[in-house]
C-alpha cells in the first residue's frame, strides 16, 4: 500500500477508486506484452520487485508472460531500506548490511550480472525509491540494462527518472495520496486516490 505525504497530518476527506481488480489485471497483462515486445522475448531478462508490493506485481507479470510465451522468467525481490535517503539513520542501520534477497534458487548477485532487469514498483512519485533501488542493484553486479515498470505514475518527480512501462498515469497534487492494495497482502485489488480534508475556517 503506497501513499504520498499529507501535510500537517490532515485527515482524509474522501477517496475514489481509480483502478479496480479488472483494471489492475488489464494493466499488468498489457505490461507483460510490452515487456515481451521491447525485449523481443524474455531471454536474458529478470523481473525484480521492490518490497513489498512491487514483488507481487513482478510475480503477476511473470505469470502473464508464462501464459503468453509458455516460458518461465526469473523473479527476484529487493529490499532497499538500507539504501533510502529519506529514512532515519537508525532505521537504515536496523535493516542490517546493504543487501538484496530473492526467491529460493535466484541469487541477485549472479542473476543481475549482464542481465536485462525489469524493476517493478507500485507507485512512482519523487523517484527517490527508484534511485535507492538502482544503488542496491548495482551493488549486486552490472546489469546489461535496467527498465522500470510501475502500476501508477503520479508525477512530481524530484529526480530524472522515467518509467518504461506504466499501468496508469494519475495526475495528482502533492496533498493527495495514492493507495495501492493488492490481494496478496491487503485482501483486495484496487488503487485509490485520497483527498485531504480542507481545514475549517
For each residue, the residues with C-beta under 8 A, 3 or more apart:
1: 53 179 180 181 185 186
2: 53 121 122 123 125 152 178 179 180
3: 6 177 178 179 194
4: 123 125 154 156 172 174 176 177 178
5: 174 177
6: 3 9 10 12 175 177 194 196
7: 10 174 175 196
8:
9: 6
10: 6 7 175 196 197 199
11: 196 197
12: 6 15 177 194 195 196 197
13: 195 196 197 198
14: 194 195
15: 12 179 192 193 194 195
16: 192 193 195
17: 20 190 191 192
18: 168 170 191 192 193
19: 23 24 27 151 152 167 168 190 191
20: 17 23 24 189 190
21: 24 25 183 188 189 190
22: 25 26
23: 19 20 26 27 168 191
24: 19 20 21 27 28 151 167 189 190 191
25: 21 22 28 29 189
26: 22 23 29 30
27: 19 23 24 30 31 151 167 168
28: 24 25 31 32 57 60 61 64 151 167
29: 25 26 32 33 64
30: 26 27 33 34 167
31: 27 28 34 35 61 149 165 167
32: 28 29 35 36 61 64 65 68
33: 29 30 36 37 68
34: 30 31 37 38 165
35: 31 32 38 39 42 45 61 65 118 147 149 165
36: 32 33 39 40 41 42 65 68 69
37: 33 34 40
38: 34 35 147 164
39: 35 36 42 43 44 45 116
40: 36 37
41: 36 69 71
42: 35 36 39 45 65 69 71 73
43: 39
44: 39 114 115 116 144
45: 35 39 42 73 74 115 116 117 118
46: 73 74 75 76 106 111 112 115 116 117 118
47: 58 59 61 62 73 74 75 76 118 120
48: 58 75 76 77 78 108 112 117 118 119 120 137
49: 53 54 55 56 57 58 59 75 76 77 78 119 120 121
50: 54 55 77 78 80 119 120 121 129 133
51: 54 55 77 78 79 80
52: 55 56 185
53: 1 2 49 56 57 121 122 180 182 185
54: 49 50 51 57 58 77 78 119 120 121 122
55: 49 50 51 52 58 59 75 77 120
56: 49 52 53 59 60 182 184 185
57: 28 49 53 54 60 61 120 121 122 149 151 182
58: 47 48 49 54 55 61 62 75 76 77 118 120
59: 47 49 55 56 62 63 75
60: 28 56 57 63 64
61: 28 31 32 35 47 57 58 64 65 118 120 149
62: 47 58 59 65 66 72 73 75
63: 59 60 66 67
64: 28 29 32 60 61 67 68
65: 32 35 36 42 61 62 68 69 71 73
66: 62 63 69 70 71 72 73
67: 63 64 70
68: 32 33 36 64 65
69: 36 41 42 65 66
70: 66 67
71: 41 42 65 66
72: 62 66
73: 42 45 46 47 62 65 66
74: 45 46 47 106 111
75: 46 47 48 49 55 58 59 62 103 106
76: 46 47 48 49 58 100 101 102 103 106 108 111
77: 48 49 50 51 54 55 58 100 101 102 103
78: 48 49 50 51 54 100 101 108 119 133 136 137
79: 51 82 95 99 100 101 136
80: 50 51 83 84 129 132 133 135 136
81: 84 87 91 92 95
82: 79 92 95 96 97 98 99 136
83: 80 92 98 132 133 135 136
84: 80 81 87 92 128 129 132
85: 128 131 132
86: 128
87: 81 84 91 92
88: 91 92
89: 92 93
90: 93 94
91: 81 87 88 94 95
92: 81 82 83 84 87 88 89 95
93: 89 90
94: 90 91
95: 79 81 82 91 92
96: 82 99
97: 82
98: 82 83 136 139
99: 79 82 96
100: 76 77 78 79 108 136 137 139 140
101: 76 77 78 79 108
102: 76 77 106 107 108 111
103: 75 76 77 106
104:
105:
106: 46 74 75 76 102 103 111
107: 102 110 111
108: 48 76 78 100 101 102 111 112 137 140 141
109: 112 113 140 141
110: 107 113 141
111: 46 74 76 102 106 107 108 115
112: 46 48 108 109 115 117 137 140 141 142 143
113: 109 110 141 142 143
114: 44 141 142 143 144
115: 44 45 46 111 112 143 144
116: 39 44 45 46 143 144 145 146 147
117: 45 46 48 112 137 143 145 146 147
118: 35 45 46 47 48 58 61 147 148 149 164 165
119: 48 49 50 54 78 130 133 134 137 146 147 148 149
120: 47 48 49 50 54 55 57 58 61 149 150
121: 2 49 50 53 54 57 124 129 130 133 148 149 150 151
122: 2 53 54 57 150 151 152 180 182
123: 2 4 150 151 152 153 154 178 180
124: 121 127 130 148 150 152 153 154 157 161 163 166
125: 2 4 129 154 155 156 157 178
126: 129 156 157 158 159
127: 124 130 131 157 158 159 160 161
128: 84 85 86 131 132 158 159
129: 50 80 84 121 125 126 132 133
130: 119 121 124 127 133 134 148 159 161
131: 85 127 128 134 135 159 161
132: 80 83 84 85 128 129 135 136
133: 50 78 80 83 119 121 129 130 136 137
134: 119 130 131 137 138 146
135: 80 83 131 132 138 139
136: 78 79 80 82 83 98 100 132 133 139 140
137: 48 78 100 108 112 117 119 133 134 140 141 143 146
138: 134 135 141 142
139: 98 100 135 136
140: 100 108 109 112 136 137
141: 108 109 110 112 113 114 137 138
142: 112 113 114 138
143: 112 113 114 115 116 117 137 146
144: 44 114 115 116
145: 116 117
146: 116 117 119 134 137 143
147: 35 38 116 117 118 119 164 165
148: 118 119 121 124 130 161 162 163 164 165
149: 31 35 57 61 118 119 120 121 163 164 165 166
150: 120 121 122 123 124 153 163 165 166 167
151: 19 24 27 28 57 121 122 123 167 168 180 191
152: 2 19 122 123 124 166 167 168 169 170 178 180 191
153: 123 124 150 163 166 168 169 170
154: 4 123 124 125 170 171 172 178
155: 125 169 170 171 172
156: 4 125 126 172 174
157: 124 125 126 127 160 161
158: 126 127 128
159: 126 127 128 130 131
160: 127 157
161: 124 127 130 131 148 157
162: 148
163: 124 148 149 150 153 166
164: 38 118 147 148 149
165: 31 34 35 118 147 148 149 150
166: 124 149 150 152 153 163 169
167: 19 24 27 28 30 31 150 151 152
168: 18 19 23 27 151 152 153 191
169: 152 153 155 166
170: 18 152 153 154 155 178 191 193
171: 154 155
172: 4 154 155 156 176 178 193
173: 176
174: 4 5 7 156
175: 6 7 10 195 196
176: 4 172 173 193 194 195 196
177: 3 4 5 6 12 193 194
178: 2 3 4 123 125 152 154 170 172 191 192 193 194
179: 1 2 3 15 191 192 193 194
180: 1 2 53 122 123 151 152 191
181: 1 186 187 188 189 190 191 192
182: 53 56 57 122 185 186 188 189
183: 21 186 187 188 189
184: 56
185: 1 52 53 56 182
186: 1 181 182 183
187: 181 183
188: 21 181 182 183
189: 20 21 24 25 181 182 183
190: 17 19 20 21 24 181
191: 17 18 19 23 24 151 152 168 170 178 179 180 181
192: 15 16 17 18 178 179 181
193: 15 16 18 170 172 176 177 178 179
194: 3 6 12 14 15 176 177 178 179
195: 12 13 14 15 16 175 176
196: 6 7 10 11 12 13 175 176
197: 10 11 12 13
198: 13
199: 10
200:
201:
